[in-house]
């Protein structure tokens, strides 16, 4: 995957949210960013912005997006390091 693209597949997300958006400028919620990371394969803030718009305004949410990206990368690394078939 190149550094600027990831598949754009927003799907249908819950519209009746009671939480504040992660990206206030573009009204993008954390679940949309998580979907861009987990389902659409985004690995950079730039890719997330291209996918769902988060981070395209004032950039204040970049730290939250970076945290989510780091958590997803750590989870992938942990999963890859796990022994196969549950054997230690």
C-alpha distances in whole Angstrom, upper triangle without the diagonal:
4,7,8,7,7,10,13,16,19,21,25,25,29,30,33,32,35,32,31,28,25,25,28,28,26,27,24,25,23,22,20,18,18,17,14,13,14,14,11,9,9,9,11,14,13,11,14,16,14,14,17,19,20,20,21,25,27,24,26,24,21,23,23,19,18,21,19,16,18,19,16,15,19,19,16,18,21,20,19,22,24,26,26,29,30,32,32
4,6,6,8,11,14,17,20,23,26,26,30,31,34,33,35,33,31,28,25,24,28,27,25,27,24,25,24,24,21,19,19,19,15,15,17,16,13,11,10,10,10,13,11,10,13,15,13,14,17,18,19,19,19,23,25,22,25,23,20,22,22,19,18,21,20,16,18,21,18,17,20,21,19,20,23,23,21,24,27,29,29,32,33,35,35
4,6,8,12,14,17,19,23,26,26,29,30,33,31,33,31,29,25,23,21,25,24,22,24,22,23,22,22,20,17,18,18,14,13,16,17,13,11,9,8,7,10,8,7,11,12,11,12,16,16,17,16,16,20,21,19,21,20,17,19,19,16,15,18,17,14,16,19,17,15,19,20,18,19,23,23,22,25,27,30,30,33,34,36,35
4,7,10,12,15,17,20,23,24,27,28,31,29,32,29,27,24,21,20,23,21,20,22,19,21,20,21,18,16,17,17,13,13,16,16,13,11,9,9,8,9,6,5,9,10,8,10,13,13,14,14,14,17,20,17,20,19,16,19,19,15,15,19,18,15,17,20,18,17,21,22,20,22,25,25,24,27,30,32,33,35,36,38,38
4,7,9,12,14,17,21,21,25,26,29,28,30,28,27,23,21,20,23,22,20,21,19,20,20,19,16,15,16,15,11,12,14,13,10,9,7,9,9,11,9,6,9,10,7,8,12,13,15,15,15,19,21,19,22,20,18,20,20,16,17,20,18,15,18,20,17,17,21,21,19,21,25,24,23,27,29,31,31,33,35,37,37
4,6,9,12,14,18,18,22,23,27,25,28,26,25,22,20,19,23,22,19,21,17,18,17,17,14,12,13,11,8,9,11,10,6,6,5,8,10,11,10,6,8,10,8,7,10,13,14,15,16,20,22,20,22,20,18,20,19,15,16,18,16,14,17,18,15,15,19,19,17,20,22,21,21,25,26,29,29,31,32,34,35
4,6,9,12,15,17,20,22,25,24,28,26,25,22,21,20,23,23,20,20,17,18,18,16,13,13,14,11,8,10,11,9,5,7,8,11,13,14,13,9,10,12,10,7,10,13,15,17,17,21,24,22,24,21,20,22,21,17,19,21,18,16,19,20,17,18,21,21,19,22,24,23,23,26,27,30,29,31,32,35,36
4,6,9,13,14,17,19,22,22,25,24,23,20,19,18,21,20,17,17,15,16,16,15,11,11,13,10,8,11,12,10,7,9,9,13,14,14,13,10,9,11,8,5,8,11,13,16,15,19,22,21,23,20,19,22,20,17,19,21,18,17,20,21,18,19,23,22,21,24,26,25,25,29,30,33,32,33,34,37,38
4,6,9,11,15,16,20,20,23,22,22,19,19,18,21,21,17,17,14,15,15,13,10,11,12,9,8,11,11,8,7,10,11,15,16,16,16,13,12,13,11,8,9,12,14,17,18,21,24,22,24,21,21,23,21,18,20,22,18,18,21,21,18,20,23,22,21,24,26,24,25,29,29,32,31,32,33,36,37
4,7,8,11,13,16,16,19,19,19,16,16,16,18,18,15,14,11,12,13,10,7,10,11,8,8,11,12,9,9,12,12,16,17,16,16,13,11,12,11,8,7,11,12,16,16,19,22,21,22,19,19,22,19,17,20,21,17,17,21,21,18,21,24,22,22,25,27,25,27,30,30,33,33,33,34,37,38
4,6,10,12,15,16,19,19,20,18,18,18,21,21,17,16,14,14,14,11,9,12,12,9,10,14,13,10,11,14,15,19,20,20,20,17,15,16,15,12,11,14,16,19,20,22,25,24,25,22,23,25,22,20,22,23,20,20,23,23,20,23,25,23,23,27,28,26,28,31,31,33,32,33,34,37,38
4,7,9,12,13,17,17,18,16,18,18,20,21,17,16,13,13,14,11,10,13,13,11,13,16,15,13,14,17,18,21,23,22,22,20,17,18,18,14,13,16,17,20,21,23,26,25,26,23,24,26,23,21,24,24,21,22,25,24,22,25,27,25,25,29,29,28,30,33,32,35,34,35,35,39,40
4,6,9,10,13,14,15,13,15,16,17,19,16,13,11,10,11,8,7,11,11,9,12,15,14,13,14,17,18,21,22,21,21,19,16,17,18,14,12,15,15,19,20,21,24,23,23,20,22,23,20,18,22,22,18,20,23,22,20,23,25,23,24,27,28,27,29,32,31,34,34,34,34,38,39
4,6,7,10,11,13,13,15,16,17,19,17,13,12,10,12,9,10,13,13,12,15,17,17,16,18,21,21,23,24,23,24,22,19,20,21,17,15,17,17,20,22,23,25,24,24,21,23,24,21,20,23,23,20,22,25,23,22,25,27,25,26,29,30,28,31,34,33,36,36,36,36,39,40
4,6,9,11,12,12,15,15,16,17,15,12,11,10,13,11,11,15,16,15,17,20,20,19,20,23,22,25,25,24,25,23,20,20,21,18,15,16,16,20,21,21,24,24,23,21,23,24,21,21,24,24,21,24,27,25,24,28,29,28,29,32,33,32,34,37,36,39,39,39,39,43,44
4,7,9,11,12,15,17,16,19,17,13,13,11,14,12,13,17,17,17,19,22,22,21,23,25,25,28,28,26,27,26,22,22,24,21,18,19,19,22,23,23,25,25,24,21,24,25,22,22,26,25,22,25,28,26,26,29,30,29,30,34,34,33,36,38,37,40,40,40,40,43,44
4,6,8,9,12,14,14,17,15,11,11,9,11,10,12,14,15,16,18,20,20,20,22,24,23,25,25,23,25,24,20,21,23,20,17,18,17,20,21,21,22,22,21,18,21,22,19,19,23,22,19,22,25,23,23,27,28,26,28,31,31,31,34,36,35,39,39,39,38,42,42
4,7,9,12,15,14,17,17,13,13,10,12,12,14,16,17,18,21,22,22,23,25,26,26,27,27,25,27,26,23,23,25,23,19,20,18,21,23,22,23,23,21,19,22,22,19,20,23,22,20,23,26,24,24,28,28,27,29,32,32,32,35,37,36,40,40,40,39,42,43
4,7,9,12,12,15,15,11,11,8,9,11,13,14,15,17,19,20,20,22,23,24,23,24,24,22,24,24,20,20,23,21,18,18,16,18,20,20,20,20,18,15,18,18,15,16,20,18,17,20,22,21,21,25,26,25,27,30,30,30,33,34,34,38,38,39,38,41,41
4,7,9,8,12,12,9,9,7,9,11,13,13,15,17,18,19,21,22,23,24,22,23,22,20,22,22,18,18,21,20,16,16,13,15,17,16,16,16,14,12,16,16,13,15,18,17,16,19,22,21,21,25,26,25,27,30,30,31,33,35,35,39,40,41,39,42,42
4,5,6,9,9,6,5,4,7,9,10,10,13,14,15,17,18,20,20,21,19,20,19,16,18,19,15,14,17,16,13,12,10,12,14,13,14,14,12,10,13,14,11,12,16,16,14,17,20,19,20,23,24,24,26,28,29,29,32,34,34,38,38,39,39,42,41
4,6,9,9,7,6,5,5,9,9,8,11,13,13,14,16,18,18,19,17,17,16,13,16,16,12,12,16,15,12,11,8,9,12,12,12,11,9,6,10,10,8,8,12,12,11,14,16,16,17,19,21,21,23,25,26,27,29,31,31,35,36,37,37,39,39
4,6,6,5,5,7,8,11,10,9,13,14,14,15,18,19,18,19,17,17,16,12,14,15,11,10,14,13,10,9,5,6,9,8,9,8,8,6,9,11,9,9,13,14,13,15,18,18,19,21,23,23,25,27,28,29,31,33,34,38,38,40,39,42,42
4,6,5,7,9,11,14,13,13,16,18,17,19,21,23,22,23,20,21,19,16,17,18,15,13,16,16,13,11,9,9,10,8,9,10,9,8,12,13,12,13,16,17,17,19,21,22,22,25,26,27,28,31,32,32,34,36,37,41,42,43,43,45,45
4,6,8,11,13,16,14,14,18,19,18,20,23,23,22,23,20,21,19,15,16,17,15,12,15,15,12,9,8,8,8,6,7,9,9,9,12,15,14,14,17,19,18,20,23,24,24,26,28,29,30,32,34,34,36,38,39,43,44,45,45,47,47
4,6,9,12,14,12,12,16,16,15,18,20,21,19,21,18,20,18,15,15,15,13,10,12,13,9,7,6,8,7,7,10,11,12,11,13,16,15,14,17,19,18,19,22,23,23,25,27,28,28,31,33,33,34,37,38,41,42,43,43,46,46
4,7,10,12,10,11,15,15,15,17,20,20,19,21,19,21,19,16,17,17,14,12,15,14,10,9,8,10,11,10,12,13,13,11,14,16,14,14,18,19,17,19,22,22,22,25,27,27,28,31,32,32,34,36,37,41,41,42,42,45,45
4,7,8,7,8,11,12,11,14,16,16,16,18,15,17,16,14,15,14,11,10,12,11,7,7,6,9,10,11,13,13,13,10,12,15,12,11,15,16,14,16,19,19,19,21,24,23,24,27,28,28,30,33,33,37,37,39,38,41,41
4,6,5,7,9,10,11,13,14,15,16,17,16,17,17,15,16,16,12,12,15,13,10,10,8,11,13,14,15,15,14,11,13,14,11,11,15,15,12,15,18,17,17,20,22,21,22,25,26,26,28,31,31,35,35,36,35,39,39
4,5,5,6,9,10,11,12,14,14,15,14,15,15,13,16,15,11,13,15,13,10,12,9,12,14,16,17,15,14,10,12,13,9,9,12,11,9,12,14,13,13,17,18,17,19,22,22,23,25,27,28,31,32,33,32,35,35
4,5,5,6,9,10,10,11,13,14,14,16,16,15,17,16,12,14,16,13,11,13,11,14,17,18,20,18,18,14,15,16,12,11,14,14,11,13,16,14,13,17,18,17,18,22,22,21,24,26,26,30,30,31,30,34,34
4,5,5,6,9,10,10,10,13,12,14,15,13,15,13,9,11,12,9,7,9,9,12,14,16,18,17,17,13,14,16,13,11,14,15,12,13,16,16,14,17,20,18,19,22,23,23,25,28,28,31,31,32,32,35,36
4,5,5,6,9,10,10,11,9,11,11,10,12,10,7,9,11,9,7,9,7,10,12,15,16,14,15,11,11,13,10,7,11,11,8,9,13,13,11,14,17,16,17,20,21,21,23,25,26,30,30,31,31,34,34
4,5,5,6,8,9,10,9,11,12,12,14,12,9,12,14,11,10,13,11,13,16,18,20,17,17,13,13,14,11,9,11,11,7,9,12,10,9,12,14,13,14,17,18,18,20,22,23,26,27,28,27,30,31
4,5,5,5,7,9,9,12,13,13,15,12,10,12,13,10,9,12,12,15,17,20,22,19,20,16,16,17,14,12,14,14,11,11,14,13,11,14,16,15,15,18,20,18,20,23,24,27,27,28,28,31,32
4,6,6,5,6,6,9,10,10,11,8,6,9,10,6,7,10,10,13,14,17,20,17,18,15,14,16,14,11,13,14,11,10,14,14,11,13,16,16,15,18,20,19,21,24,25,28,28,29,29,32,33
4,6,6,5,5,6,9,10,12,9,7,11,12,9,10,13,12,14,16,19,21,18,19,15,14,15,13,9,11,11,8,7,10,10,7,10,13,12,11,15,16,16,17,20,21,24,25,26,26,29,29
4,6,6,7,9,12,13,15,12,11,14,15,12,13,16,15,17,20,22,24,21,22,18,17,18,15,13,14,14,10,9,12,11,7,10,12,11,10,14,15,14,15,18,19,22,22,23,24,26,27
4,6,8,11,14,15,16,13,12,15,14,11,12,16,16,18,20,23,25,23,24,20,19,21,18,15,17,17,13,13,15,15,11,13,16,14,13,17,18,16,17,21,21,24,23,24,25,28,29
4,6,9,12,13,13,10,9,12,11,8,10,14,14,17,18,21,24,21,23,19,18,20,18,15,16,17,14,12,16,16,12,14,17,16,14,18,20,18,19,22,23,26,25,27,28,31,31
4,6,9,12,12,9,9,13,12,10,12,15,15,17,18,22,24,21,22,19,17,19,17,14,14,16,13,10,13,14,10,11,14,14,12,15,17,16,16,19,21,24,23,25,26,29,29
4,6,8,9,5,6,9,9,8,10,12,12,13,15,18,20,17,19,16,14,16,14,11,11,13,11,8,12,13,10,11,14,14,13,16,18,18,18,21,23,26,26,28,29,31,31
4,7,8,7,7,11,11,11,13,14,13,14,16,19,20,17,18,16,13,14,14,10,9,11,10,6,9,11,9,8,12,13,12,13,16,17,17,19,21,25,25,28,28,30,30
4,5,5,6,9,10,11,12,13,12,11,13,16,17,14,15,13,10,12,12,9,8,11,10,7,10,12,11,11,14,16,15,16,19,20,20,22,25,28,29,31,31,33,33
4,5,5,6,9,10,11,10,8,7,9,12,13,10,12,10,7,9,10,6,7,10,10,8,11,13,13,13,16,18,17,19,22,22,23,25,27,31,32,34,34,36,35
4,5,5,6,9,10,9,9,8,9,12,14,11,14,12,10,13,13,10,10,14,13,11,14,17,16,16,19,21,20,21,24,25,25,27,30,33,34,36,36,38,38
4,5,5,6,9,9,10,10,11,14,16,14,16,14,12,15,14,11,11,14,13,11,14,16,14,14,18,19,18,20,23,23,23,26,28,31,31,34,34,36,36
4,5,5,6,7,7,8,9,13,15,12,14,11,10,13,12,8,10,13,11,9,13,15,13,14,17,18,17,20,22,22,23,26,27,31,31,33,33,36,36
4,5,6,4,5,5,6,9,12,10,13,11,10,13,13,10,12,15,13,12,16,18,16,18,21,22,21,23,26,26,27,29,31,35,35,37,37,40,39
4,6,6,8,9,8,12,15,14,16,14,13,17,16,13,15,18,16,15,18,20,18,19,23,23,22,25,27,27,27,30,32,35,35,37,38,40,40
4,6,8,10,11,14,17,15,18,15,14,17,16,13,15,17,15,14,18,19,16,18,21,21,20,23,25,25,26,29,30,33,33,35,35,38,38
4,6,9,9,12,15,14,16,13,13,16,14,12,15,17,14,14,18,19,17,19,22,22,22,25,26,26,27,30,31,34,34,36,36,39,39
4,6,6,8,12,11,13,11,12,15,14,11,14,17,15,15,19,20,19,21,24,24,24,26,29,28,30,32,34,37,37,39,39,42,42
4,6,8,10,9,10,8,8,11,10,8,11,14,12,13,16,17,17,19,21,22,22,25,27,27,28,31,32,36,36,38,38,40,40
4,6,7,5,7,6,6,9,10,8,10,13,13,13,16,18,18,19,22,23,23,25,27,28,29,31,33,36,37,39,39,41,41
4,7,7,10,9,9,13,13,12,14,17,16,16,19,21,21,22,25,26,26,28,30,31,32,34,36,39,40,42,42,44,44
4,6,8,9,10,13,14,13,15,18,18,19,21,23,23,25,27,28,29,31,33,34,35,37,38,42,43,45,45,47,46
4,6,8,9,12,13,13,15,17,18,19,21,23,24,25,27,29,29,31,33,34,35,37,39,43,44,46,45,48,47
4,5,5,8,10,10,11,14,15,15,17,19,20,21,23,25,26,27,29,31,32,33,35,39,40,42,42,44,43
4,6,7,8,10,11,13,14,15,17,19,20,21,23,25,26,27,29,30,32,33,35,39,40,42,41,43,42
4,5,5,6,9,10,11,12,14,16,17,18,20,21,23,24,26,27,29,30,32,36,37,39,38,40,39
4,5,5,6,8,10,10,12,14,15,16,18,20,21,22,24,25,27,28,30,34,35,37,37,39,38
4,5,5,6,9,10,10,12,14,15,16,18,20,21,22,24,26,27,28,32,34,36,35,37,36
4,5,5,6,9,10,11,12,14,15,17,18,20,21,23,24,26,27,31,32,34,33,35,34
4,5,5,6,9,10,11,12,14,15,17,18,20,21,23,24,26,30,31,33,32,34,34
4,5,5,6,9,10,10,12,14,15,16,18,20,21,22,24,28,30,32,31,33,32
4,5,5,6,9,10,10,12,14,15,16,18,20,21,22,26,28,30,29,31,30
4,5,5,6,9,10,11,12,14,15,16,18,20,21,25,26,28,27,29,29
4,5,5,6,9,10,11,12,14,15,16,18,20,24,25,27,27,29,28
4,5,5,6,9,10,10,12,14,15,16,18,22,24,26,25,27,26
4,5,5,6,9,10,10,12,14,15,16,20,22,24,23,25,24
4,5,5,6,9,10,10,12,14,15,19,20,22,22,24,23
4,5,5,6,9,10,10,12,14,18,19,22,21,23,22
4,5,5,6,8,10,10,12,16,18,20,19,21,20
4,5,5,6,9,10,11,14,16,18,17,19,18
4,5,5,6,9,10,13,14,17,17,19,18
4,5,5,6,9,12,14,17,16,17,17
4,5,5,6,10,12,15,13,15,14
4,5,5,9,10,12,12,14,14
4,6,8,9,12,12,14,14
4,6,9,12,11,12,11
4,6,9,8,9,8
4,7,6,6,6
4,5,6,8
4,6,9
4,7
4
